[in-house]
């Protein structure tokens, strides 16, 4: 037997708890926030990458590295700069939406209908919480691997030796006793026409000419070979009659480099994931001490053999772990701060709200960086220089929003004079 309750269809979002279920207002606010958020993230990422791009171009151009190496290095930098861009873009996008709604009297209309400013801020705070959870994964797991891959790629690009990148009519010297040039170069320096090679090795001079040729690179062996077609070899040696040899097809080794290796990941605390940092910190705390004079940090914390063997002090690992967690837990309060500073009163034109928000965020970030340095040097405790500023920031953002929403009034309103009193004061 079917009843109206059984026949009623409930969409998937209706099954969520009431405090997290998005309503019409939430969908409208999020729809207004997504476009400026995407634009802000893109602008901040481009601005941050441009500076590093110029530095990489200068270094890689001097090493004759291919353009693909530059793209890979920039891709490895994306997680680091994305962690800086997302909080800034969240603040700018929320501030832009709330300021536009405040200037268009939409905020006043919502509050007049019984919707408080805290209710308006709810979808932004939940979005910030989601970005905070994502930043835990970004700061704690993606960035350490990306940072190591960037350093590894930059090391290989700087120590790869001679790269087979030629230009038409220009001379290349893969080694002090070898010179190579070609009249025409195509296909990114791999296809050659009018090839000339002078080889002075083995106490001989070999002048090689060929109509066409091609360069091949064997990355596994670290070798660069050239394949020549339809050419001749003039060999001269002191005291020996010069000889000329013609060929239809020949192969010659241009250069051979020793295999370049890079260190393993984990020599820097920023290359360790949060789980690896927690394991190393726990192992260092429970490891037995060998010599008290050698195993004590400035703050009296014991340093284990495992930490010493990796050349990473225990205080540096503690500072990095607390810094990552504090930054992630602070992100949900950024839209709360932006909402509180974006609302303006009637007939007012406040232009300093966004500047104040940016100044507060930059100051807070620098305070956390200072706290990280103090913990790494062993001069302070994480509770004092990391978590106390974090607690002050989060509580201050919340109190500011409650005050702007008139939920937490600080100044008591003056009672309006009665009508009877006003009539009594009128002159006769």
C-alpha positions as CSV (number, residue, x, y, z in Angstrom):
1,X,0.0,0.0,0.0
2,X,1.4,3.3,-1.0
3,X,1.0,6.5,0.9
4,X,1.7,10.2,0.0
5,X,4.8,10.0,2.2
6,X,6.2,7.0,0.3
7,X,5.5,8.5,-3.1
8,X,7.1,11.8,-2.3
9,X,10.5,12.1,-4.1
10,X,13.4,13.5,-2.2
11,X,16.3,14.8,-4.2
12,X,19.8,13.8,-3.1
13,X,20.6,17.2,-1.6
14,X,17.5,17.0,0.6
15,X,19.0,14.0,2.4
16,X,21.8,16.1,3.8
17,X,21.6,17.7,7.3
18,X,19.7,21.0,7.5
19,X,22.8,22.9,8.5
20,X,24.8,21.9,5.4
21,X,21.9,21.6,2.9
22,X,22.3,24.3,0.2
23,X,19.2,26.5,-0.2
24,X,18.2,28.9,-2.9
25,X,20.2,31.7,-1.2
26,X,23.3,29.5,-0.9
27,X,23.2,28.6,-4.6
28,X,22.7,32.2,-5.6
29,X,25.7,33.4,-3.5
30,X,27.9,30.6,-4.6
31,X,27.0,31.2,-8.2
32,X,28.0,34.9,-7.8
33,X,31.3,33.9,-6.2
34,X,32.6,31.3,-8.6
35,X,33.4,33.6,-11.6
36,X,35.5,36.2,-9.5
37,X,37.2,33.3,-7.7
38,X,38.3,31.7,-10.9
39,X,39.5,35.1,-12.3
40,X,41.3,36.0,-9.1
41,X,43.1,32.6,-8.9
42,X,44.2,32.9,-12.6
43,X,45.5,36.5,-12.1
44,X,47.4,35.6,-8.9
45,X,48.9,32.5,-10.5
46,X,50.0,34.3,-13.6
47,X,51.6,37.1,-11.5
48,X,53.5,34.7,-9.3
49,X,54.7,32.5,-12.2
50,X,55.9,35.4,-14.3
51,X,58.7,36.3,-11.9
52,X,60.0,32.7,-11.7
53,X,59.5,32.3,-15.5
54,X,62.1,35.0,-16.2
55,X,64.6,33.4,-13.9
56,X,64.1,30.0,-15.4
57,X,64.4,31.3,-18.9
58,X,67.8,32.9,-18.2
59,X,69.2,29.7,-16.6
60,X,67.8,27.2,-19.1
61,X,68.7,29.4,-22.1
62,X,72.3,29.4,-20.9
63,X,72.3,25.6,-20.7
64,X,70.5,25.2,-24.1
65,X,67.7,23.2,-22.4
66,X,64.6,22.4,-24.5
67,X,61.4,24.4,-24.0
68,X,59.6,21.3,-22.7
69,X,61.9,21.4,-19.6
70,X,60.6,24.9,-18.8
71,X,57.0,23.8,-19.1
72,X,57.7,20.9,-16.7
73,X,59.4,23.1,-14.2
74,X,56.5,25.6,-14.2
75,X,54.0,22.7,-13.8
76,X,56.0,21.6,-10.7
77,X,55.7,25.2,-9.3
78,X,51.9,25.2,-9.7
79,X,51.0,23.5,-6.4
80,X,53.2,25.9,-4.4
81,X,51.7,29.0,-5.9
82,X,48.2,27.5,-5.9
83,X,48.5,27.3,-2.1
84,X,49.2,31.1,-2.0
85,X,46.6,32.0,-4.6
86,X,43.5,30.2,-3.3
87,X,43.2,32.0,0.1
88,X,43.8,35.4,-1.6
89,X,41.3,34.6,-4.4
90,X,38.7,33.5,-1.8
91,X,39.1,36.7,0.1
92,X,38.8,38.9,-3.0
93,X,35.9,37.0,-4.5
94,X,33.8,37.0,-1.3
95,X,34.5,40.7,-0.7
96,X,33.6,41.6,-4.2
97,X,30.2,39.7,-4.0
98,X,29.2,41.1,-0.6
99,X,30.3,44.6,-1.5
100,X,28.3,44.6,-4.7
101,X,25.2,43.2,-2.9
102,X,25.7,45.8,-0.1
103,X,25.9,48.7,-2.6
104,X,22.8,47.3,-4.4
105,X,20.8,47.2,-1.1
106,X,20.5,43.4,-1.4
107,X,22.0,42.9,2.0
108,X,19.6,45.4,3.5
109,X,16.7,43.6,1.9
110,X,17.8,40.2,3.1
111,X,18.4,41.4,6.7
112,X,15.0,43.2,6.6
113,X,13.3,39.9,5.7
114,X,14.9,38.1,8.7
115,X,18.1,36.8,7.2
116,X,21.1,37.7,9.3
117,X,24.6,38.5,8.0
118,X,25.8,35.3,9.6
119,X,23.3,33.3,7.6
120,X,24.5,35.1,4.4
121,X,28.1,34.2,5.3
122,X,27.3,30.5,5.8
123,X,27.9,29.2,2.3
124,X,31.2,31.2,2.1
125,X,32.3,29.7,5.4
126,X,31.5,26.2,4.2
127,X,33.4,26.8,1.0
128,X,36.3,28.0,3.0
129,X,36.1,24.8,5.1
130,X,36.2,22.8,1.9
131,X,39.2,24.7,0.6
132,X,40.8,24.3,4.0
133,X,40.5,20.5,3.8
134,X,41.9,20.6,0.3
135,X,44.8,22.7,1.5
136,X,45.7,20.1,4.0
137,X,46.2,17.7,1.1
138,X,47.9,20.4,-0.9
139,X,50.3,21.6,1.8
140,X,50.9,18.3,3.3
141,X,51.2,15.9,0.4
142,X,51.2,17.5,-3.0
143,X,53.6,20.4,-2.4
144,X,56.4,18.3,-0.9
145,X,56.5,16.0,-3.9
146,X,56.2,18.9,-6.4
147,X,59.0,20.8,-4.6
148,X,61.3,17.7,-4.9
149,X,60.4,17.2,-8.6
150,X,61.1,20.9,-9.3
151,X,64.5,20.7,-7.7
152,X,65.3,17.4,-9.5
153,X,64.2,18.7,-12.9
154,X,66.2,22.0,-12.4
155,X,69.3,20.0,-11.4
156,X,69.1,17.7,-14.4
157,X,68.5,20.8,-16.7
158,X,71.6,22.5,-15.2
159,X,73.9,19.3,-15.3
160,X,72.7,17.6,-18.5
161,X,75.9,18.7,-20.4
162,X,75.7,19.4,-24.1
163,X,72.3,19.3,-25.6
164,X,71.8,18.7,-29.3
165,X,70.1,22.0,-30.1
166,X,71.6,23.6,-33.3
167,X,70.7,26.6,-35.4
168,X,71.4,27.2,-39.0
169,X,74.9,28.5,-39.8
170,X,76.0,28.5,-36.2
171,X,78.9,26.5,-34.7
172,X,78.5,24.1,-31.8
173,X,81.3,22.5,-29.8
174,X,80.1,19.4,-27.9
175,X,83.7,18.9,-26.7
176,X,87.0,20.9,-26.9
177,X,88.2,18.8,-29.8
178,X,85.0,18.6,-31.8
179,X,83.1,21.3,-33.8
180,X,79.8,20.9,-35.7
181,X,77.8,23.2,-38.0
182,X,75.1,22.9,-40.6
183,X,73.8,25.1,-43.4
184,X,70.1,24.4,-42.6
185,X,68.6,23.0,-39.4
186,X,64.9,21.9,-39.0
187,X,62.7,19.8,-36.8
188,X,63.9,21.5,-33.5
189,X,67.6,20.9,-34.4
190,X,67.3,17.2,-35.3
191,X,67.4,17.3,-39.1
192,X,70.5,18.8,-40.8
193,X,71.5,19.7,-44.3
194,X,75.0,20.7,-45.5
195,X,76.8,19.2,-42.4
196,X,80.4,19.9,-41.6
197,X,82.3,18.3,-38.7
198,X,85.9,18.9,-37.6
199,X,87.2,16.2,-35.3
200,X,90.7,16.6,-33.7
201,X,90.7,13.5,-31.5
202,X,93.3,10.7,-31.6
203,X,96.0,13.0,-32.9
204,X,94.3,13.3,-36.2
205,X,92.2,15.8,-38.0
206,X,89.1,14.6,-39.6
207,X,87.0,17.0,-41.7
208,X,83.6,15.4,-42.4
209,X,81.1,16.7,-44.9
210,X,77.6,15.3,-45.6
211,X,74.6,16.3,-47.6
212,X,72.1,15.5,-44.9
213,X,72.2,14.2,-41.3
214,X,70.1,13.7,-38.2
215,X,70.8,14.0,-34.5
216,X,69.6,11.3,-32.0
217,X,69.8,11.4,-28.2
218,X,69.9,8.3,-26.0
219,X,68.9,9.5,-22.6
220,X,69.5,6.1,-21.0
221,X,73.1,6.0,-22.1
222,X,73.7,9.7,-22.0
223,X,74.8,9.7,-25.6
224,X,74.3,12.0,-28.6
225,X,74.8,10.4,-32.0
226,X,74.7,11.9,-35.5
227,X,73.6,9.9,-38.6
228,X,75.1,11.2,-41.9
229,X,74.2,10.5,-45.5
230,X,76.2,11.0,-48.8
231,X,79.4,12.5,-47.5
232,X,83.2,12.3,-47.4
233,X,85.9,12.2,-44.7
234,X,89.3,14.0,-45.2
235,X,91.8,12.6,-42.7
236,X,95.1,14.3,-42.2
237,X,98.0,13.3,-39.8
238,X,101.5,14.7,-39.5
239,X,103.9,12.7,-41.6
240,X,101.1,10.7,-43.3
241,X,99.6,11.2,-46.7
242,X,96.0,12.7,-46.4
243,X,93.2,10.3,-47.3
244,X,89.7,10.9,-48.5
245,X,86.9,8.4,-47.8
246,X,83.4,8.7,-49.2
247,X,80.3,7.0,-47.7
248,X,76.6,6.7,-48.3
249,X,75.6,6.2,-44.6
250,X,77.6,6.6,-41.4
251,X,77.0,7.1,-37.7
252,X,79.2,8.9,-35.3
253,X,79.2,9.5,-31.6
254,X,79.1,13.2,-30.8
255,X,79.2,13.3,-27.0
256,X,78.8,11.0,-24.1
257,X,78.0,12.3,-20.6
258,X,78.2,10.4,-17.4
259,X,74.9,9.4,-15.9
260,X,73.6,12.3,-13.7
261,X,71.9,11.3,-10.5
262,X,70.0,13.3,-7.9
263,X,69.6,12.8,-4.2
264,X,66.7,11.1,-2.7
265,X,63.7,13.0,-1.4
266,X,63.7,14.0,2.2
267,X,66.9,16.0,2.8
268,X,64.7,19.0,3.5
269,X,61.7,19.1,5.9
270,X,59.6,20.8,3.2
271,X,60.0,17.8,1.0
272,X,58.5,15.5,3.6
273,X,54.7,14.9,3.7
274,X,52.8,15.7,6.9
275,X,52.5,12.0,7.6
276,X,56.3,11.5,7.2
277,X,56.9,14.5,9.4
278,X,54.7,13.2,12.1
279,X,56.4,9.8,12.0
280,X,59.9,11.2,12.2
281,X,58.9,13.6,15.0
282,X,57.4,10.7,17.0
283,X,60.4,8.5,16.3
284,X,62.7,11.3,17.4
285,X,60.8,11.8,20.7
286,X,60.8,8.1,21.6
287,X,64.4,7.3,20.5
288,X,67.0,6.8,23.3
289,X,69.6,9.5,23.8
290,X,73.3,8.6,23.5
291,X,75.0,11.8,24.8
292,X,73.0,14.5,26.5
293,X,75.4,17.2,25.4
294,X,75.0,16.3,21.7
295,X,71.3,15.4,21.8
296,X,69.9,18.6,23.3
297,X,68.4,21.5,21.3
298,X,68.3,25.1,22.5
299,X,64.9,24.5,24.0
300,X,65.9,21.3,25.8
301,X,64.3,19.0,23.2
302,X,66.1,15.7,22.6
303,X,67.3,15.0,19.0
304,X,67.3,11.4,17.9
305,X,69.8,9.6,15.8
306,X,67.2,9.3,13.0
307,X,66.9,13.1,12.9
308,X,70.6,13.6,13.0
309,X,71.2,11.0,10.2
310,X,68.9,12.9,7.9
311,X,70.5,16.3,8.8
312,X,67.0,17.6,9.6
313,X,66.7,19.0,13.2
314,X,63.7,18.0,15.2
315,X,62.7,21.6,15.7
316,X,62.6,22.3,12.0
317,X,60.3,19.4,11.4
318,X,58.0,20.5,14.3
319,X,57.9,24.0,12.9
320,X,57.0,22.9,9.4
321,X,54.2,20.6,10.6
322,X,52.6,23.2,12.9
323,X,52.9,25.9,10.2
324,X,51.1,23.7,7.6
325,X,48.3,22.8,10.0
326,X,47.8,26.5,11.1
327,X,47.6,27.8,7.6
328,X,45.0,25.2,6.6
329,X,42.8,25.7,9.7
330,X,42.8,29.5,9.2
331,X,41.4,29.4,5.6
332,X,37.7,28.9,6.7
333,X,37.8,32.2,8.6
334,X,39.0,34.2,5.6
335,X,35.5,34.5,4.0
336,X,34.2,35.5,7.4
337,X,36.6,38.4,7.6
338,X,35.9,39.4,4.0
339,X,32.1,39.4,4.7
340,X,32.4,41.5,7.8
341,X,34.6,44.1,6.1
342,X,32.6,44.3,2.8
343,X,29.3,45.4,4.3
344,X,28.9,49.2,4.3
345,X,26.2,51.4,5.7
346,X,23.7,53.4,3.8
347,X,24.9,56.5,1.9
348,X,28.5,55.5,2.6
349,X,31.3,54.7,0.2
350,X,33.9,52.7,1.9
351,X,36.9,51.8,-0.2
352,X,39.4,50.7,2.5
353,X,37.7,47.4,3.3
354,X,39.6,45.3,0.8
355,X,42.9,47.0,1.7
356,X,42.3,46.3,5.4
357,X,41.5,42.6,4.7
358,X,44.6,42.2,2.5
359,X,46.8,43.9,5.1
360,X,45.4,41.7,7.9
361,X,46.0,38.5,5.9
362,X,49.6,39.5,4.9
363,X,50.4,40.5,8.5
364,X,48.9,37.2,9.8
365,X,50.9,35.2,7.3
366,X,54.1,37.0,8.2
367,X,53.4,36.4,11.9
368,X,53.1,32.6,11.2
369,X,56.4,32.7,9.2
370,X,58.1,34.4,12.1
371,X,56.7,31.8,14.4
372,X,58.0,29.0,12.2
373,X,61.5,30.5,12.3
374,X,61.4,30.9,16.0
375,X,60.3,27.3,16.5
376,X,63.0,26.0,14.0
377,X,65.7,27.9,15.9
378,X,64.4,26.4,19.2
379,X,63.6,29.8,20.8
380,X,59.9,29.4,21.4
381,X,57.0,26.9,21.6
382,X,54.5,26.2,18.8
383,X,51.6,27.0,21.3
384,X,52.9,30.5,21.8
385,X,54.1,31.6,18.3
386,X,51.8,29.6,16.0
387,X,48.6,28.6,17.7
388,X,48.1,31.7,19.8
389,X,48.1,34.0,16.7
390,X,45.9,31.5,14.9
391,X,43.4,31.5,17.7
392,X,43.5,35.3,17.9
393,X,42.9,35.6,14.1
394,X,40.0,33.1,14.1
395,X,38.3,34.6,17.1
396,X,38.7,38.1,15.9
397,X,37.2,37.3,12.5
398,X,34.2,35.6,14.1
399,X,33.6,38.5,16.6
400,X,33.9,41.0,13.9
401,X,31.2,39.2,11.8
402,X,28.9,38.9,14.9
403,X,29.3,42.6,15.6
404,X,28.5,43.6,12.0
405,X,25.5,41.3,12.1
406,X,24.3,43.0,15.3
407,X,24.3,39.6,17.0
408,X,27.0,40.8,19.4
409,X,26.3,44.5,20.0
410,X,29.0,46.4,21.7
411,X,27.3,49.8,21.9
412,X,23.8,49.9,23.5
413,X,21.3,51.9,21.5
414,X,19.9,55.1,23.0
415,X,16.1,55.0,23.7
416,X,14.1,57.2,21.5
417,X,12.3,60.1,23.2
418,X,8.7,59.6,23.7
419,X,6.1,61.4,21.7
420,X,4.5,62.9,24.8
421,X,7.8,64.3,25.9
422,X,8.3,65.9,22.6
423,X,4.9,67.5,22.6
424,X,5.5,68.9,26.1
425,X,8.7,70.5,25.0
426,X,7.0,72.3,22.1
427,X,6.6,76.1,22.7
428,X,3.1,77.2,23.4
